[in-house]
Amino acid sequence: MPSVPLPVRDGLNPSRLRMPADGTWATVLEYLLARFPDDAARLREKVAAGEVVDGDGAPIDASTAFQPHTFVYLYRDPPVEPRVPFEIEILHRDENLLVVDKPHFLASTPRGRFVVESALVRLRRDLDLPDLAPAHRLDRLTAGVLVFTVRPQARRAYQELFAARRVHKEYRALADVRPDLAFPLTVRNRIIKERGVLQAQIVPGEPNAETRIELLGDDNGIGRYRLLPHTGKIHQLRVHMCALGIPLHGDSLYPIAQDVAVDDYSSPLRLLAHSLEFDDPLDGRPRRFVSRRTL
């Protein structure tokens, strides 16, 4: 990946656009106006102000020639978003790591309609940490322990730790109890998620998803579960619990997708990233972080 010639601004990374392989545009500005016609006025203003730059950081002007396969960088105007009315709690902070307790309904990183209202952007702004980066991610509807790296020099070591599955993750969840199921048990199957499809699916084939499930207690038919994922496929825990006939309480996607307003906070998903354990890749020390939240 090419280096980014613009810094983080107000918690947001600049957007990177790659010029297509061919086209009839004489200038970069012509291409940008054709691609984003609804933003024409603001794009002209940004180019005039020198806020659109090439891969070397040189400002683009109205006469800069279009060149296939090159990159330009600019700051997109962030959308106006209603604030998610829940706060992030800090569990740990040092020169390399920031570990937080993410609330339900807050995205981990900017995506889709949730840009400013994401844990990453909030923390960059509130703590003045422009280099903050996620070591892993949690779904927007999942609460609990979330790890960020503070310095670019430490980023790769921790991201590779998660990618290599050298982190012990423990989740807690609430779901109905089925007397015919004997716990603990392990669910192992193949999960795929097609682009543009809301739900992930279990399909035939070589297993790529594995979860150990333990029943910790039964409160009048409501089970308290410990979920120990060995893999990290998208929606894995929700899919595995649903496959057992005990979908998570508050799950608006499994088994049936429901149309829930994004500002409806009345029924959170009863899924909590309870704890993370790993040996620190930089100094070898054992690390354990535990959420203070409960379901």
C-alpha atoms as an extended CHARMM CRD file, in Angstrom:
* protein
*
       295  EXT
         1         1  MET       CA              0.0000000000        0.0000000000        0.0000000000  PROA      1               0.0000000000
         2         2  PRO       CA              1.3000000000        3.4870000000       -0.8130000000  PROA      2               0.0000000000
         3         3  SER       CA              1.9940000000        5.8350000000        2.0880000000  PROA      3               0.0000000000
         4         4  VAL       CA             -0.6990000000        8.3750000000        2.8960000000  PROA      4               0.0000000000
         5         5  PRO       CA              0.4700000000       11.9560000000        2.2710000000  PROA      5               0.0000000000
         6         6  LEU       CA             -2.2540000000       13.5640000000        4.4380000000  PROA      6               0.0000000000
         7         7  PRO       CA             -2.5310000000       13.1850000000        8.2150000000  PROA      7               0.0000000000
         8         8  VAL       CA             -5.6190000000       12.1980000000       10.1880000000  PROA      8               0.0000000000
         9         9  ARG       CA             -7.8240000000       15.2730000000       10.5740000000  PROA      9               0.0000000000
        10        10  ASP       CA            -10.4610000000       15.5980000000       13.2790000000  PROA      10              0.0000000000
        11        11  GLY       CA            -10.3030000000       11.8570000000       13.8740000000  PROA      11              0.0000000000
        12        12  LEU       CA            -10.8020000000       10.8900000000       10.2340000000  PROA      12              0.0000000000
        13        13  ASN       CA             -8.4060000000        9.4210000000        7.7040000000  PROA      13              0.0000000000
        14        14  PRO       CA             -8.3030000000       11.0160000000        4.2650000000  PROA      14              0.0000000000
        15        15  SER       CA            -10.0300000000        9.1700000000        1.4430000000  PROA      15              0.0000000000
        16        16  ARG       CA             -7.8390000000        7.5370000000       -1.1940000000  PROA      16              0.0000000000
        17        17  LEU       CA             -9.1120000000        7.3980000000       -4.7760000000  PROA      17              0.0000000000
        18        18  ARG       CA             -7.4680000000        5.4540000000       -7.5630000000  PROA      18              0.0000000000
        19        19  MET       CA             -7.7590000000        6.7880000000      -11.0560000000  PROA      19              0.0000000000
        20        20  PRO       CA             -9.2320000000        4.1620000000      -13.4280000000  PROA      20              0.0000000000
        21        21  ALA       CA             -7.2390000000        2.4220000000      -16.1420000000  PROA      21              0.0000000000
        22        22  ASP       CA             -8.6950000000        4.5180000000      -18.9270000000  PROA      22              0.0000000000
        23        23  GLY       CA            -11.2010000000        7.2640000000      -19.6140000000  PROA      23              0.0000000000
        24        24  THR       CA            -11.9190000000       10.4220000000      -21.5560000000  PROA      24              0.0000000000
        25        25  TRP       CA            -11.2200000000       12.8640000000      -18.7350000000  PROA      25              0.0000000000
        26        26  ALA       CA             -8.5450000000       15.4250000000      -19.4710000000  PROA      26              0.0000000000
        27        27  THR       CA             -7.9710000000       16.3730000000      -15.8300000000  PROA      27              0.0000000000
        28        28  VAL       CA             -8.2520000000       14.8390000000      -12.3870000000  PROA      28              0.0000000000
        29        29  LEU       CA            -10.9420000000       17.3850000000      -11.5220000000  PROA      29              0.0000000000
        30        30  GLU       CA            -13.0440000000       16.3160000000      -14.5040000000  PROA      30              0.0000000000
        31        31  TYR       CA            -12.8880000000       12.7140000000      -13.2910000000  PROA      31              0.0000000000
        32        32  LEU       CA            -13.8260000000       13.6640000000       -9.7290000000  PROA      32              0.0000000000
        33        33  LEU       CA            -16.7920000000       15.7220000000      -10.9150000000  PROA      33              0.0000000000
        34        34  ALA       CA            -17.9850000000       12.8630000000      -13.1000000000  PROA      34              0.0000000000
        35        35  ARG       CA            -17.6750000000       10.3340000000      -10.3020000000  PROA      35              0.0000000000
        36        36  PHE       CA            -19.2420000000       12.4990000000       -7.5850000000  PROA      36              0.0000000000
        37        37  PRO       CA            -21.6650000000       14.8410000000       -9.3770000000  PROA      37              0.0000000000
        38        38  ASP       CA            -23.6420000000       15.5650000000       -6.1970000000  PROA      38              0.0000000000
        39        39  ASP       CA            -20.4710000000       16.8930000000       -4.5440000000  PROA      39              0.0000000000
        40        40  ALA       CA            -19.3970000000       19.0630000000       -7.4840000000  PROA      40              0.0000000000
        41        41  ALA       CA            -19.4420000000       22.3750000000       -5.6300000000  PROA      41              0.0000000000
        42        42  ARG       CA            -17.4590000000       21.0930000000       -2.6440000000  PROA      42              0.0000000000
        43        43  LEU       CA            -14.9490000000       19.3130000000       -4.8800000000  PROA      43              0.0000000000
        44        44  ARG       CA            -14.2340000000       22.5320000000       -6.7500000000  PROA      44              0.0000000000
        45        45  GLU       CA            -13.7610000000       24.3060000000       -3.4190000000  PROA      45              0.0000000000
        46        46  LYS       CA            -11.4060000000       21.6130000000       -2.1310000000  PROA      46              0.0000000000
        47        47  VAL       CA             -9.2920000000       21.6680000000       -5.2960000000  PROA      47              0.0000000000
        48        48  ALA       CA             -9.1550000000       25.4750000000       -5.2430000000  PROA      48              0.0000000000
        49        49  ALA       CA             -8.0430000000       25.3640000000       -1.5910000000  PROA      49              0.0000000000
        50        50  GLY       CA             -5.2790000000       22.8320000000       -2.3250000000  PROA      50              0.0000000000
        51        51  GLU       CA             -6.9620000000       20.1330000000       -0.2080000000  PROA      51              0.0000000000
        52        52  VAL       CA             -6.8070000000       17.4340000000       -2.9020000000  PROA      52              0.0000000000
        53        53  VAL       CA             -3.2940000000       16.0230000000       -3.2950000000  PROA      53              0.0000000000
        54        54  ASP       CA             -1.4880000000       13.3880000000       -5.3230000000  PROA      54              0.0000000000
        55        55  GLY       CA              0.4920000000       10.4570000000       -3.9590000000  PROA      55              0.0000000000
        56        56  ASP       CA              3.4740000000       12.7080000000       -3.2190000000  PROA      56              0.0000000000
        57        57  GLY       CA              1.3620000000       15.2410000000       -1.3490000000  PROA      57              0.0000000000
        58        58  ALA       CA              1.4330000000       17.8330000000       -4.1430000000  PROA      58              0.0000000000
        59        59  PRO       CA             -1.8620000000       19.7460000000       -4.4650000000  PROA      59              0.0000000000
        60        60  ILE       CA             -4.0810000000       19.0240000000       -7.4530000000  PROA      60              0.0000000000
        61        61  ASP       CA             -5.3360000000       22.0650000000       -9.3490000000  PROA      61              0.0000000000
        62        62  ALA       CA             -7.9530000000       22.4590000000      -12.0540000000  PROA      62              0.0000000000
        63        63  SER       CA             -5.4060000000       21.7600000000      -14.8060000000  PROA      63              0.0000000000
        64        64  THR       CA             -3.7140000000       18.6590000000      -13.3280000000  PROA      64              0.0000000000
        65        65  ALA       CA             -3.7950000000       16.0140000000      -16.0460000000  PROA      65              0.0000000000
        66        66  PHE       CA             -5.6230000000       12.7390000000      -15.5290000000  PROA      66              0.0000000000
        67        67  GLN       CA             -3.2080000000        9.8010000000      -15.2600000000  PROA      67              0.0000000000
        68        68  PRO       CA             -4.4690000000        6.2090000000      -15.0940000000  PROA      68              0.0000000000
        69        69  HSD       CA             -3.6940000000        4.1040000000      -12.0060000000  PROA      69              0.0000000000
        70        70  THR       CA             -2.5000000000        7.0660000000       -9.9190000000  PROA      70              0.0000000000
        71        71  PHE       CA             -3.9060000000        8.0160000000       -6.5290000000  PROA      71              0.0000000000
        72        72  VAL       CA             -5.3580000000       11.1990000000       -5.1250000000  PROA      72              0.0000000000
        73        73  TYR       CA             -6.1850000000       11.9390000000       -1.5010000000  PROA      73              0.0000000000
        74        74  LEU       CA             -8.7450000000       14.2700000000        0.0220000000  PROA      74              0.0000000000
        75        75  TYR       CA            -10.8480000000       14.7570000000        3.1180000000  PROA      75              0.0000000000
        76        76  ARG       CA            -14.4930000000       13.9090000000        2.5720000000  PROA      76              0.0000000000
        77        77  ASP       CA            -17.0270000000       15.9560000000        4.4950000000  PROA      77              0.0000000000
        78        78  PRO       CA            -18.2420000000       13.7480000000        7.3670000000  PROA      78              0.0000000000
        79        79  PRO       CA            -21.9730000000       13.0740000000        7.4670000000  PROA      79              0.0000000000
        80        80  VAL       CA            -24.1810000000       14.5910000000       10.1430000000  PROA      80              0.0000000000
        81        81  GLU       CA            -24.9040000000       11.7080000000       12.4950000000  PROA      81              0.0000000000
        82        82  PRO       CA            -27.0360000000       11.5490000000       15.6420000000  PROA      82              0.0000000000
        83        83  ARG       CA            -24.9060000000       10.7070000000       18.6690000000  PROA      83              0.0000000000
        84        84  VAL       CA            -25.1120000000        7.1560000000       19.9350000000  PROA      84              0.0000000000
        85        85  PRO       CA            -26.0910000000        7.8870000000       23.5660000000  PROA      85              0.0000000000
        86        86  PHE       CA            -23.6090000000        5.5510000000       25.2670000000  PROA      86              0.0000000000
        87        87  GLU       CA            -20.0840000000        6.1830000000       26.4620000000  PROA      87              0.0000000000
        88        88  ILE       CA            -16.8210000000        4.2960000000       25.9620000000  PROA      88              0.0000000000
        89        89  GLU       CA            -15.0090000000        3.2180000000       29.1250000000  PROA      89              0.0000000000
        90        90  ILE       CA            -11.2220000000        2.9780000000       29.1630000000  PROA      90              0.0000000000
        91        91  LEU       CA             -9.9050000000       -0.2570000000       30.6830000000  PROA      91              0.0000000000
        92        92  HSD       CA             -6.1870000000        0.2170000000       30.0210000000  PROA      92              0.0000000000
        93        93  ARG       CA             -3.8260000000        2.7060000000       28.3980000000  PROA      93              0.0000000000
        94        94  ASP       CA             -0.0800000000        2.6520000000       27.8700000000  PROA      94              0.0000000000
        95        95  GLU       CA              2.3450000000        3.8330000000       25.2100000000  PROA      95              0.0000000000
        96        96  ASN       CA              1.3250000000        1.0320000000       22.8330000000  PROA      96              0.0000000000
        97        97  LEU       CA             -2.2040000000       -0.0370000000       23.7000000000  PROA      97              0.0000000000
        98        98  LEU       CA             -5.5750000000        1.4810000000       24.4170000000  PROA      98              0.0000000000
        99        99  VAL       CA             -8.1430000000       -1.0570000000       25.6130000000  PROA      99              0.0000000000
       100       100  VAL       CA            -11.7480000000        0.0470000000       25.9640000000  PROA      100             0.0000000000
       101       101  ASP       CA            -15.1510000000       -1.2910000000       26.9500000000  PROA      101             0.0000000000
       102       102  LYS       CA            -17.2730000000       -0.5750000000       23.8790000000  PROA      102             0.0000000000
       103       103  PRO       CA            -21.0090000000       -0.0770000000       24.3740000000  PROA      103             0.0000000000
       104       104  HSD       CA            -23.6810000000       -1.7370000000       22.2930000000  PROA      104             0.0000000000
       105       105  PHE       CA            -24.7850000000        0.1540000000       19.1450000000  PROA      105             0.0000000000
       106       106  LEU       CA            -21.4510000000        1.9310000000       18.5710000000  PROA      106             0.0000000000
       107       107  ALA       CA            -19.4560000000        0.8740000000       15.5080000000  PROA      107             0.0000000000
       108       108  SER       CA            -15.8090000000       -0.0460000000       16.0880000000  PROA      108             0.0000000000
       109       109  THR       CA            -14.5490000000        1.8050000000       12.9920000000  PROA      109             0.0000000000
       110       110  PRO       CA            -16.0930000000        4.0990000000       10.3500000000  PROA      110             0.0000000000
       111       111  ARG       CA            -18.2770000000        2.1790000000        7.9530000000  PROA      111             0.0000000000
       112       112  GLY       CA            -21.3980000000        2.9390000000        5.9290000000  PROA      112             0.0000000000
       113       113  ARG       CA            -23.6720000000        5.3490000000        7.7480000000  PROA      113             0.0000000000
       114       114  PHE       CA            -21.5590000000        5.2300000000       10.9280000000  PROA      114             0.0000000000
       115       115  VAL       CA            -18.4630000000        7.3750000000       10.4710000000  PROA      115             0.0000000000
       116       116  VAL       CA            -18.1170000000        9.9920000000       13.1900000000  PROA      116             0.0000000000
       117       117  GLU       CA            -20.1710000000        7.8040000000       15.5210000000  PROA      117             0.0000000000
       118       118  SER       CA            -17.5870000000        5.0640000000       15.7670000000  PROA      118             0.0000000000
       119       119  ALA       CA            -15.3030000000        4.1230000000       18.6270000000  PROA      119             0.0000000000
       120       120  LEU       CA            -12.1780000000        4.8760000000       16.5890000000  PROA      120             0.0000000000
       121       121  VAL       CA            -13.1590000000        8.4290000000       15.6290000000  PROA      121             0.0000000000
       122       122  ARG       CA            -14.5520000000        9.2720000000       19.0720000000  PROA      122             0.0000000000
       123       123  LEU       CA            -11.3660000000        8.1190000000       20.8010000000  PROA      123             0.0000000000
       124       124  ARG       CA             -9.0560000000        9.8550000000       18.3450000000  PROA      124             0.0000000000
       125       125  ARG       CA            -10.8890000000       13.1090000000       18.9800000000  PROA      125             0.0000000000
       126       126  ASP       CA            -11.4730000000       12.7960000000       22.7180000000  PROA      126             0.0000000000
       127       127  LEU       CA             -7.9690000000       11.5890000000       23.5880000000  PROA      127             0.0000000000
       128       128  ASP       CA             -6.0520000000       13.4630000000       20.8640000000  PROA      128             0.0000000000
       129       129  LEU       CA             -4.6350000000       10.2220000000       19.4700000000  PROA      129             0.0000000000
       130       130  PRO       CA             -4.5600000000       10.6820000000       15.6840000000  PROA      130             0.0000000000
       131       131  ASP       CA             -2.4960000000        7.5160000000       15.1350000000  PROA      131             0.0000000000
       132       132  LEU       CA             -4.9430000000        5.2740000000       16.9930000000  PROA      132             0.0000000000
       133       133  ALA       CA             -5.7530000000        2.1350000000       14.9730000000  PROA      133             0.0000000000
       134       134  PRO       CA             -7.8480000000       -0.9910000000       15.6410000000  PROA      134             0.0000000000
       135       135  ALA       CA             -6.0310000000       -4.2270000000       16.4730000000  PROA      135             0.0000000000
       136       136  HSD       CA             -9.3130000000       -6.0850000000       15.8120000000  PROA      136             0.0000000000
       137       137  ARG       CA            -13.0200000000       -5.2630000000       15.5590000000  PROA      137             0.0000000000
       138       138  LEU       CA            -16.3490000000       -5.9490000000       17.2050000000  PROA      138             0.0000000000
       139       139  ASP       CA            -19.7090000000       -5.8050000000       15.4720000000  PROA      139             0.0000000000
       140       140  ARG       CA            -21.6350000000       -2.5900000000       16.0900000000  PROA      140             0.0000000000
       141       141  LEU       CA            -24.2600000000       -4.4620000000       18.1210000000  PROA      141             0.0000000000
       142       142  THR       CA            -21.7160000000       -6.3210000000       20.2760000000  PROA      142             0.0000000000
       143       143  ALA       CA            -20.3740000000       -4.6960000000       23.4430000000  PROA      143             0.0000000000
       144       144  GLY       CA            -17.1730000000       -5.3560000000       25.3410000000  PROA      144             0.0000000000
       145       145  VAL       CA            -13.3840000000       -5.4160000000       25.2080000000  PROA      145             0.0000000000
       146       146  LEU       CA            -11.8880000000       -3.7240000000       22.1630000000  PROA      146             0.0000000000
       147       147  VAL       CA             -8.1430000000       -3.1950000000       21.5980000000  PROA      147             0.0000000000
       148       148  PHE       CA             -6.4810000000       -0.3310000000       19.7190000000  PROA      148             0.0000000000
       149       149  THR       CA             -2.8370000000        0.4230000000       19.0730000000  PROA      149             0.0000000000
       150       150  VAL       CA             -1.5710000000        3.9020000000       19.9690000000  PROA      150             0.0000000000
       151       151  ARG       CA              1.6670000000        4.1270000000       17.9600000000  PROA      151             0.0000000000
       152       152  PRO       CA              2.1720000000        3.1510000000       14.3180000000  PROA      152             0.0000000000
       153       153  GLN       CA              5.3810000000        1.3450000000       15.3410000000  PROA      153             0.0000000000
       154       154  ALA       CA              3.3650000000       -1.0990000000       17.4840000000  PROA      154             0.0000000000
       155       155  ARG       CA              0.4760000000       -1.6150000000       15.0850000000  PROA      155             0.0000000000
       156       156  ARG       CA              1.6910000000       -4.5910000000       13.0530000000  PROA      156             0.0000000000
       157       157  ALA       CA              2.7250000000       -6.7160000000       16.0370000000  PROA      157             0.0000000000
       158       158  TYR       CA             -0.7020000000       -6.5520000000       17.6800000000  PROA      158             0.0000000000
       159       159  GLN       CA             -2.7090000000       -6.8470000000       14.4770000000  PROA      159             0.0000000000
       160       160  GLU       CA             -0.7180000000       -9.9510000000       13.5260000000  PROA      160             0.0000000000
       161       161  LEU       CA             -1.3610000000      -11.3620000000       17.0090000000  PROA      161             0.0000000000
       162       162  PHE       CA             -5.1050000000      -11.2490000000       16.3750000000  PROA      162             0.0000000000
       163       163  ALA       CA             -4.7930000000      -12.4110000000       12.7780000000  PROA      163             0.0000000000
       164       164  ALA       CA             -2.7740000000      -15.4540000000       13.8740000000  PROA      164             0.0000000000
       165       165  ARG       CA             -5.4350000000      -16.3740000000       16.5010000000  PROA      165             0.0000000000
       166       166  ARG       CA             -2.9920000000      -16.0970000000       19.3770000000  PROA      166             0.0000000000
       167       167  VAL       CA             -5.6020000000      -14.2780000000       21.4650000000  PROA      167             0.0000000000
       168       168  HSD       CA             -7.9270000000      -16.1500000000       23.8240000000  PROA      168             0.0000000000
       169       169  LYS       CA            -11.3670000000      -14.5710000000       23.4970000000  PROA      169             0.0000000000
       170       170  GLU       CA            -14.2680000000      -15.1760000000       25.8420000000  PROA      170             0.0000000000
       171       171  TYR       CA            -17.7930000000      -13.9270000000       25.2110000000  PROA      171             0.0000000000
       172       172  ARG       CA            -20.8940000000      -13.9770000000       27.3840000000  PROA      172             0.0000000000
       173       173  ALA       CA            -24.4010000000      -14.2650000000       25.9860000000  PROA      173             0.0000000000
       174       174  LEU       CA            -28.0480000000      -14.7280000000       26.9200000000  PROA      174             0.0000000000
       175       175  ALA       CA            -30.3240000000      -17.1300000000       25.0570000000  PROA      175             0.0000000000
       176       176  ASP       CA            -33.0630000000      -19.6290000000       25.7960000000  PROA      176             0.0000000000
       177       177  VAL       CA            -32.2590000000      -23.0030000000       27.3140000000  PROA      177             0.0000000000
       178       178  ARG       CA            -32.9660000000      -26.2050000000       25.4290000000  PROA      178             0.0000000000
       179       179  PRO       CA            -33.1640000000      -29.1540000000       27.8480000000  PROA      179             0.0000000000
       180       180  ASP       CA            -32.2690000000      -31.5750000000       25.0570000000  PROA      180             0.0000000000
       181       181  LEU       CA            -28.8530000000      -29.9730000000       24.4990000000  PROA      181             0.0000000000
       182       182  ALA       CA            -25.9500000000      -31.1970000000       26.6080000000  PROA      182             0.0000000000
       183       183  PHE       CA            -23.2200000000      -28.6440000000       27.3670000000  PROA      183             0.0000000000
       184       184  PRO       CA            -20.3800000000      -28.0140000000       26.9110000000  PROA      184             0.0000000000
       185       185  LEU       CA            -20.4310000000      -28.6240000000       23.1830000000  PROA      185             0.0000000000
       186       186  THR       CA            -18.4750000000      -27.5030000000       20.1480000000  PROA      186             0.0000000000
       187       187  VAL       CA            -20.0640000000      -26.2420000000       16.9370000000  PROA      187             0.0000000000
       188       188  ARG       CA            -17.9090000000      -26.6450000000       13.8530000000  PROA      188             0.0000000000
       189       189  ASN       CA            -19.0780000000      -25.8730000000       10.3130000000  PROA      189             0.0000000000
       190       190  ARG       CA            -18.5230000000      -23.6860000000        7.2590000000  PROA      190             0.0000000000
       191       191  ILE       CA            -19.8050000000      -20.0950000000        7.2740000000  PROA      191             0.0000000000
       192       192  ILE       CA            -19.8560000000      -17.7650000000        4.2820000000  PROA      192             0.0000000000
       193       193  LYS       CA            -21.0680000000      -14.1850000000        3.9650000000  PROA      193             0.0000000000
       194       194  GLU       CA            -21.9360000000      -12.9930000000        0.4760000000  PROA      194             0.0000000000
       195       195  ARG       CA            -21.4740000000       -9.3420000000       -0.4020000000  PROA      195             0.0000000000
       196       196  GLY       CA            -24.7680000000       -7.4480000000       -0.1970000000  PROA      196             0.0000000000
       197       197  VAL       CA            -26.4930000000      -10.1980000000        1.8290000000  PROA      197             0.0000000000
       198       198  LEU       CA            -27.2800000000       -9.3230000000        5.4410000000  PROA      198             0.0000000000
       199       199  GLN       CA            -27.0600000000      -12.8020000000        6.9210000000  PROA      199             0.0000000000
       200       200  ALA       CA            -24.1160000000      -15.1670000000        6.9430000000  PROA      200             0.0000000000
       201       201  GLN       CA            -24.9430000000      -18.7310000000        5.9570000000  PROA      201             0.0000000000
       202       202  ILE       CA            -23.8620000000      -22.2220000000        6.9720000000  PROA      202             0.0000000000
       203       203  VAL       CA            -22.9720000000      -24.1660000000        3.8390000000  PROA      203             0.0000000000
       204       204  PRO       CA            -21.5690000000      -27.6350000000        3.0840000000  PROA      204             0.0000000000
       205       205  GLY       CA            -17.8150000000      -27.9340000000        2.8930000000  PROA      205             0.0000000000
       206       206  GLU       CA            -14.6170000000      -27.8450000000        4.9190000000  PROA      206             0.0000000000
       207       207  PRO       CA            -15.2920000000      -26.2410000000        8.3350000000  PROA      207             0.0000000000
       208       208  ASN       CA            -13.9060000000      -22.7220000000        8.7500000000  PROA      208             0.0000000000
       209       209  ALA       CA            -15.7030000000      -21.7330000000       11.9640000000  PROA      209             0.0000000000
       210       210  GLU       CA            -15.5000000000      -23.3100000000       15.4200000000  PROA      210             0.0000000000
       211       211  THR       CA            -17.0250000000      -22.2760000000       18.7610000000  PROA      211             0.0000000000
       212       212  ARG       CA            -17.0680000000      -23.9880000000       22.1630000000  PROA      212             0.0000000000
       213       213  ILE       CA            -20.2870000000      -23.2160000000       24.0380000000  PROA      213             0.0000000000
       214       214  GLU       CA            -20.7760000000      -23.6320000000       27.7940000000  PROA      214             0.0000000000
       215       215  LEU       CA            -23.9320000000      -23.1140000000       29.8350000000  PROA      215             0.0000000000
       216       216  LEU       CA            -23.0670000000      -21.1770000000       32.9900000000  PROA      216             0.0000000000
       217       217  GLY       CA            -26.5310000000      -20.9720000000       34.4800000000  PROA      217             0.0000000000
       218       218  ASP       CA            -30.2790000000      -21.2340000000       33.9140000000  PROA      218             0.0000000000
       219       219  ASP       CA            -32.5650000000      -18.4820000000       35.1960000000  PROA      219             0.0000000000
       220       220  ASN       CA            -36.1380000000      -19.6430000000       34.5690000000  PROA      220             0.0000000000
       221       221  GLY       CA            -35.3480000000      -20.8350000000       31.0700000000  PROA      221             0.0000000000
       222       222  ILE       CA            -32.9370000000      -18.0270000000       30.1850000000  PROA      222             0.0000000000
       223       223  GLY       CA            -29.4410000000      -19.3780000000       29.8130000000  PROA      223             0.0000000000
       224       224  ARG       CA            -26.1940000000      -17.5940000000       30.6200000000  PROA      224             0.0000000000
       225       225  TYR       CA            -23.5990000000      -18.8380000000       28.1620000000  PROA      225             0.0000000000
       226       226  ARG       CA            -19.8330000000      -18.6720000000       27.7790000000  PROA      226             0.0000000000
       227       227  LEU       CA            -18.7960000000      -18.6320000000       24.1260000000  PROA      227             0.0000000000
       228       228  LEU       CA            -15.2040000000      -19.4480000000       23.1880000000  PROA      228             0.0000000000
       229       229  PRO       CA            -14.5590000000      -18.8890000000       19.4780000000  PROA      229             0.0000000000
       230       230  HSD       CA            -11.5740000000      -20.6480000000       17.9620000000  PROA      230             0.0000000000
       231       231  THR       CA            -12.0570000000      -18.7710000000       14.6910000000  PROA      231             0.0000000000
       232       232  GLY       CA            -13.4050000000      -15.3390000000       13.8240000000  PROA      232             0.0000000000
       233       233  LYS       CA            -15.8400000000      -15.5610000000       10.9220000000  PROA      233             0.0000000000
       234       234  ILE       CA            -18.3380000000      -12.7500000000       10.5310000000  PROA      234             0.0000000000
       235       235  HSD       CA            -21.3860000000      -13.2050000000       12.7990000000  PROA      235             0.0000000000
       236       236  GLN       CA            -19.9520000000      -16.5580000000       13.8810000000  PROA      236             0.0000000000
       237       237  LEU       CA            -21.3360000000      -16.6130000000       17.4210000000  PROA      237             0.0000000000
       238       238  ARG       CA            -24.7820000000      -15.4530000000       16.3550000000  PROA      238             0.0000000000
       239       239  VAL       CA            -24.9120000000      -18.0140000000       13.5470000000  PROA      239             0.0000000000
       240       240  HSD       CA            -23.7560000000      -20.8800000000       15.7640000000  PROA      240             0.0000000000
       241       241  MET       CA            -26.2350000000      -20.1280000000       18.5380000000  PROA      241             0.0000000000
       242       242  CYS       CA            -29.0270000000      -19.7840000000       16.0100000000  PROA      242             0.0000000000
       243       243  ALA       CA            -28.0500000000      -23.0940000000       14.4080000000  PROA      243             0.0000000000
       244       244  LEU       CA            -28.5650000000      -24.7610000000       17.7960000000  PROA      244             0.0000000000
       245       245  GLY       CA            -32.0960000000      -23.3680000000       17.9430000000  PROA      245             0.0000000000
       246       246  ILE       CA            -31.2120000000      -20.8860000000       20.6840000000  PROA      246             0.0000000000
       247       247  PRO       CA            -30.6610000000      -17.5220000000       18.9350000000  PROA      247             0.0000000000
       248       248  LEU       CA            -29.2540000000      -14.7630000000       21.1060000000  PROA      248             0.0000000000
       249       249  HSD       CA            -31.7430000000      -12.5480000000       22.8550000000  PROA      249             0.0000000000
       250       250  GLY       CA            -32.0260000000       -9.1850000000       21.1450000000  PROA      250             0.0000000000
       251       251  ASP       CA            -30.7310000000      -10.5070000000       17.8160000000  PROA      251             0.0000000000
       252       252  SER       CA            -32.5450000000       -8.6140000000       15.0560000000  PROA      252             0.0000000000
       253       253  LEU       CA            -30.7980000000      -10.5310000000       12.2650000000  PROA      253             0.0000000000
       254       254  TYR       CA            -30.9490000000      -14.2140000000       13.1930000000  PROA      254             0.0000000000
       255       255  PRO       CA            -32.9540000000      -16.2950000000       12.5440000000  PROA      255             0.0000000000
       256       256  ILE       CA            -35.0690000000      -13.6760000000       10.7190000000  PROA      256             0.0000000000
       257       257  ALA       CA            -33.8410000000      -10.2330000000        9.6650000000  PROA      257             0.0000000000
       258       258  GLN       CA            -36.0010000000       -7.5390000000       11.2670000000  PROA      258             0.0000000000
       259       259  ASP       CA            -36.2840000000       -3.9070000000       10.2650000000  PROA      259             0.0000000000
       260       260  VAL       CA            -35.0810000000       -2.0340000000       13.3530000000  PROA      260             0.0000000000
       261       261  ALA       CA            -34.4100000000        1.7050000000       13.2990000000  PROA      261             0.0000000000
       262       262  VAL       CA            -30.7430000000        2.5750000000       13.8890000000  PROA      262             0.0000000000
       263       263  ASP       CA            -31.7470000000        4.8250000000       16.7890000000  PROA      263             0.0000000000
       264       264  ASP       CA            -33.8620000000        2.1350000000       18.4900000000  PROA      264             0.0000000000
       265       265  TYR       CA            -31.7820000000        1.2140000000       21.5230000000  PROA      265             0.0000000000
       266       266  SER       CA            -34.5490000000       -0.6130000000       23.3810000000  PROA      266             0.0000000000
       267       267  SER       CA            -33.3310000000       -4.1820000000       22.8730000000  PROA      267             0.0000000000
       268       268  PRO       CA            -29.5450000000       -4.6070000000       22.6440000000  PROA      268             0.0000000000
       269       269  LEU       CA            -28.0130000000       -7.8130000000       21.4030000000  PROA      269             0.0000000000
       270       270  ARG       CA            -27.2010000000       -9.8910000000       24.4860000000  PROA      270             0.0000000000
       271       271  LEU       CA            -23.6390000000      -10.5480000000       23.4350000000  PROA      271             0.0000000000
       272       272  LEU       CA            -20.6020000000       -9.2690000000       25.3140000000  PROA      272             0.0000000000
       273       273  ALA       CA            -16.8960000000       -9.5830000000       24.4900000000  PROA      273             0.0000000000
       274       274  HSD       CA            -16.1370000000      -10.4100000000       28.1130000000  PROA      274             0.0000000000
       275       275  SER       CA            -12.3610000000      -10.8490000000       28.1240000000  PROA      275             0.0000000000
       276       276  LEU       CA             -9.1730000000      -11.0740000000       26.0620000000  PROA      276             0.0000000000
       277       277  GLU       CA             -5.9200000000      -12.8000000000       26.9920000000  PROA      277             0.0000000000
       278       278  PHE       CA             -2.6090000000      -12.9270000000       25.1460000000  PROA      278             0.0000000000
       279       279  ASP       CA              1.1350000000      -12.7990000000       25.5700000000  PROA      279             0.0000000000
       280       280  ASP       CA              2.2900000000       -9.3390000000       24.6090000000  PROA      280             0.0000000000
       281       281  PRO       CA              4.1630000000       -9.5500000000       21.2830000000  PROA      281             0.0000000000
       282       282  LEU       CA              6.5510000000       -6.7550000000       22.2700000000  PROA      282             0.0000000000
       283       283  ASP       CA              7.6870000000       -7.8060000000       25.7450000000  PROA      283             0.0000000000
       284       284  GLY       CA              6.1620000000      -11.2690000000       26.3020000000  PROA      284             0.0000000000
       285       285  ARG       CA              4.1360000000      -10.2510000000       29.3490000000  PROA      285             0.0000000000
       286       286  PRO       CA              0.7780000000      -12.0160000000       29.8580000000  PROA      286             0.0000000000
       287       287  ARG       CA             -2.1030000000       -9.6120000000       29.3050000000  PROA      287             0.0000000000
       288       288  ARG       CA             -5.7290000000      -10.0020000000       30.3930000000  PROA      288             0.0000000000
       289       289  PHE       CA             -8.4860000000       -7.4360000000       29.9480000000  PROA      289             0.0000000000
       290       290  VAL       CA            -12.0050000000       -7.9310000000       31.3110000000  PROA      290             0.0000000000
       291       291  SER       CA            -15.1670000000       -5.9850000000       30.5290000000  PROA      291             0.0000000000
       292       292  ARG       CA            -16.9720000000       -4.2400000000       33.3640000000  PROA      292             0.0000000000
       293       293  ARG       CA            -20.2840000000       -4.5430000000       31.5630000000  PROA      293             0.0000000000
       294       294  THR       CA            -22.9680000000       -7.1200000000       32.2440000000  PROA      294             0.0000000000
       295       295  LEU       CA            -25.8500000000       -8.4400000000       30.1890000000  PROA      295             0.0000000000
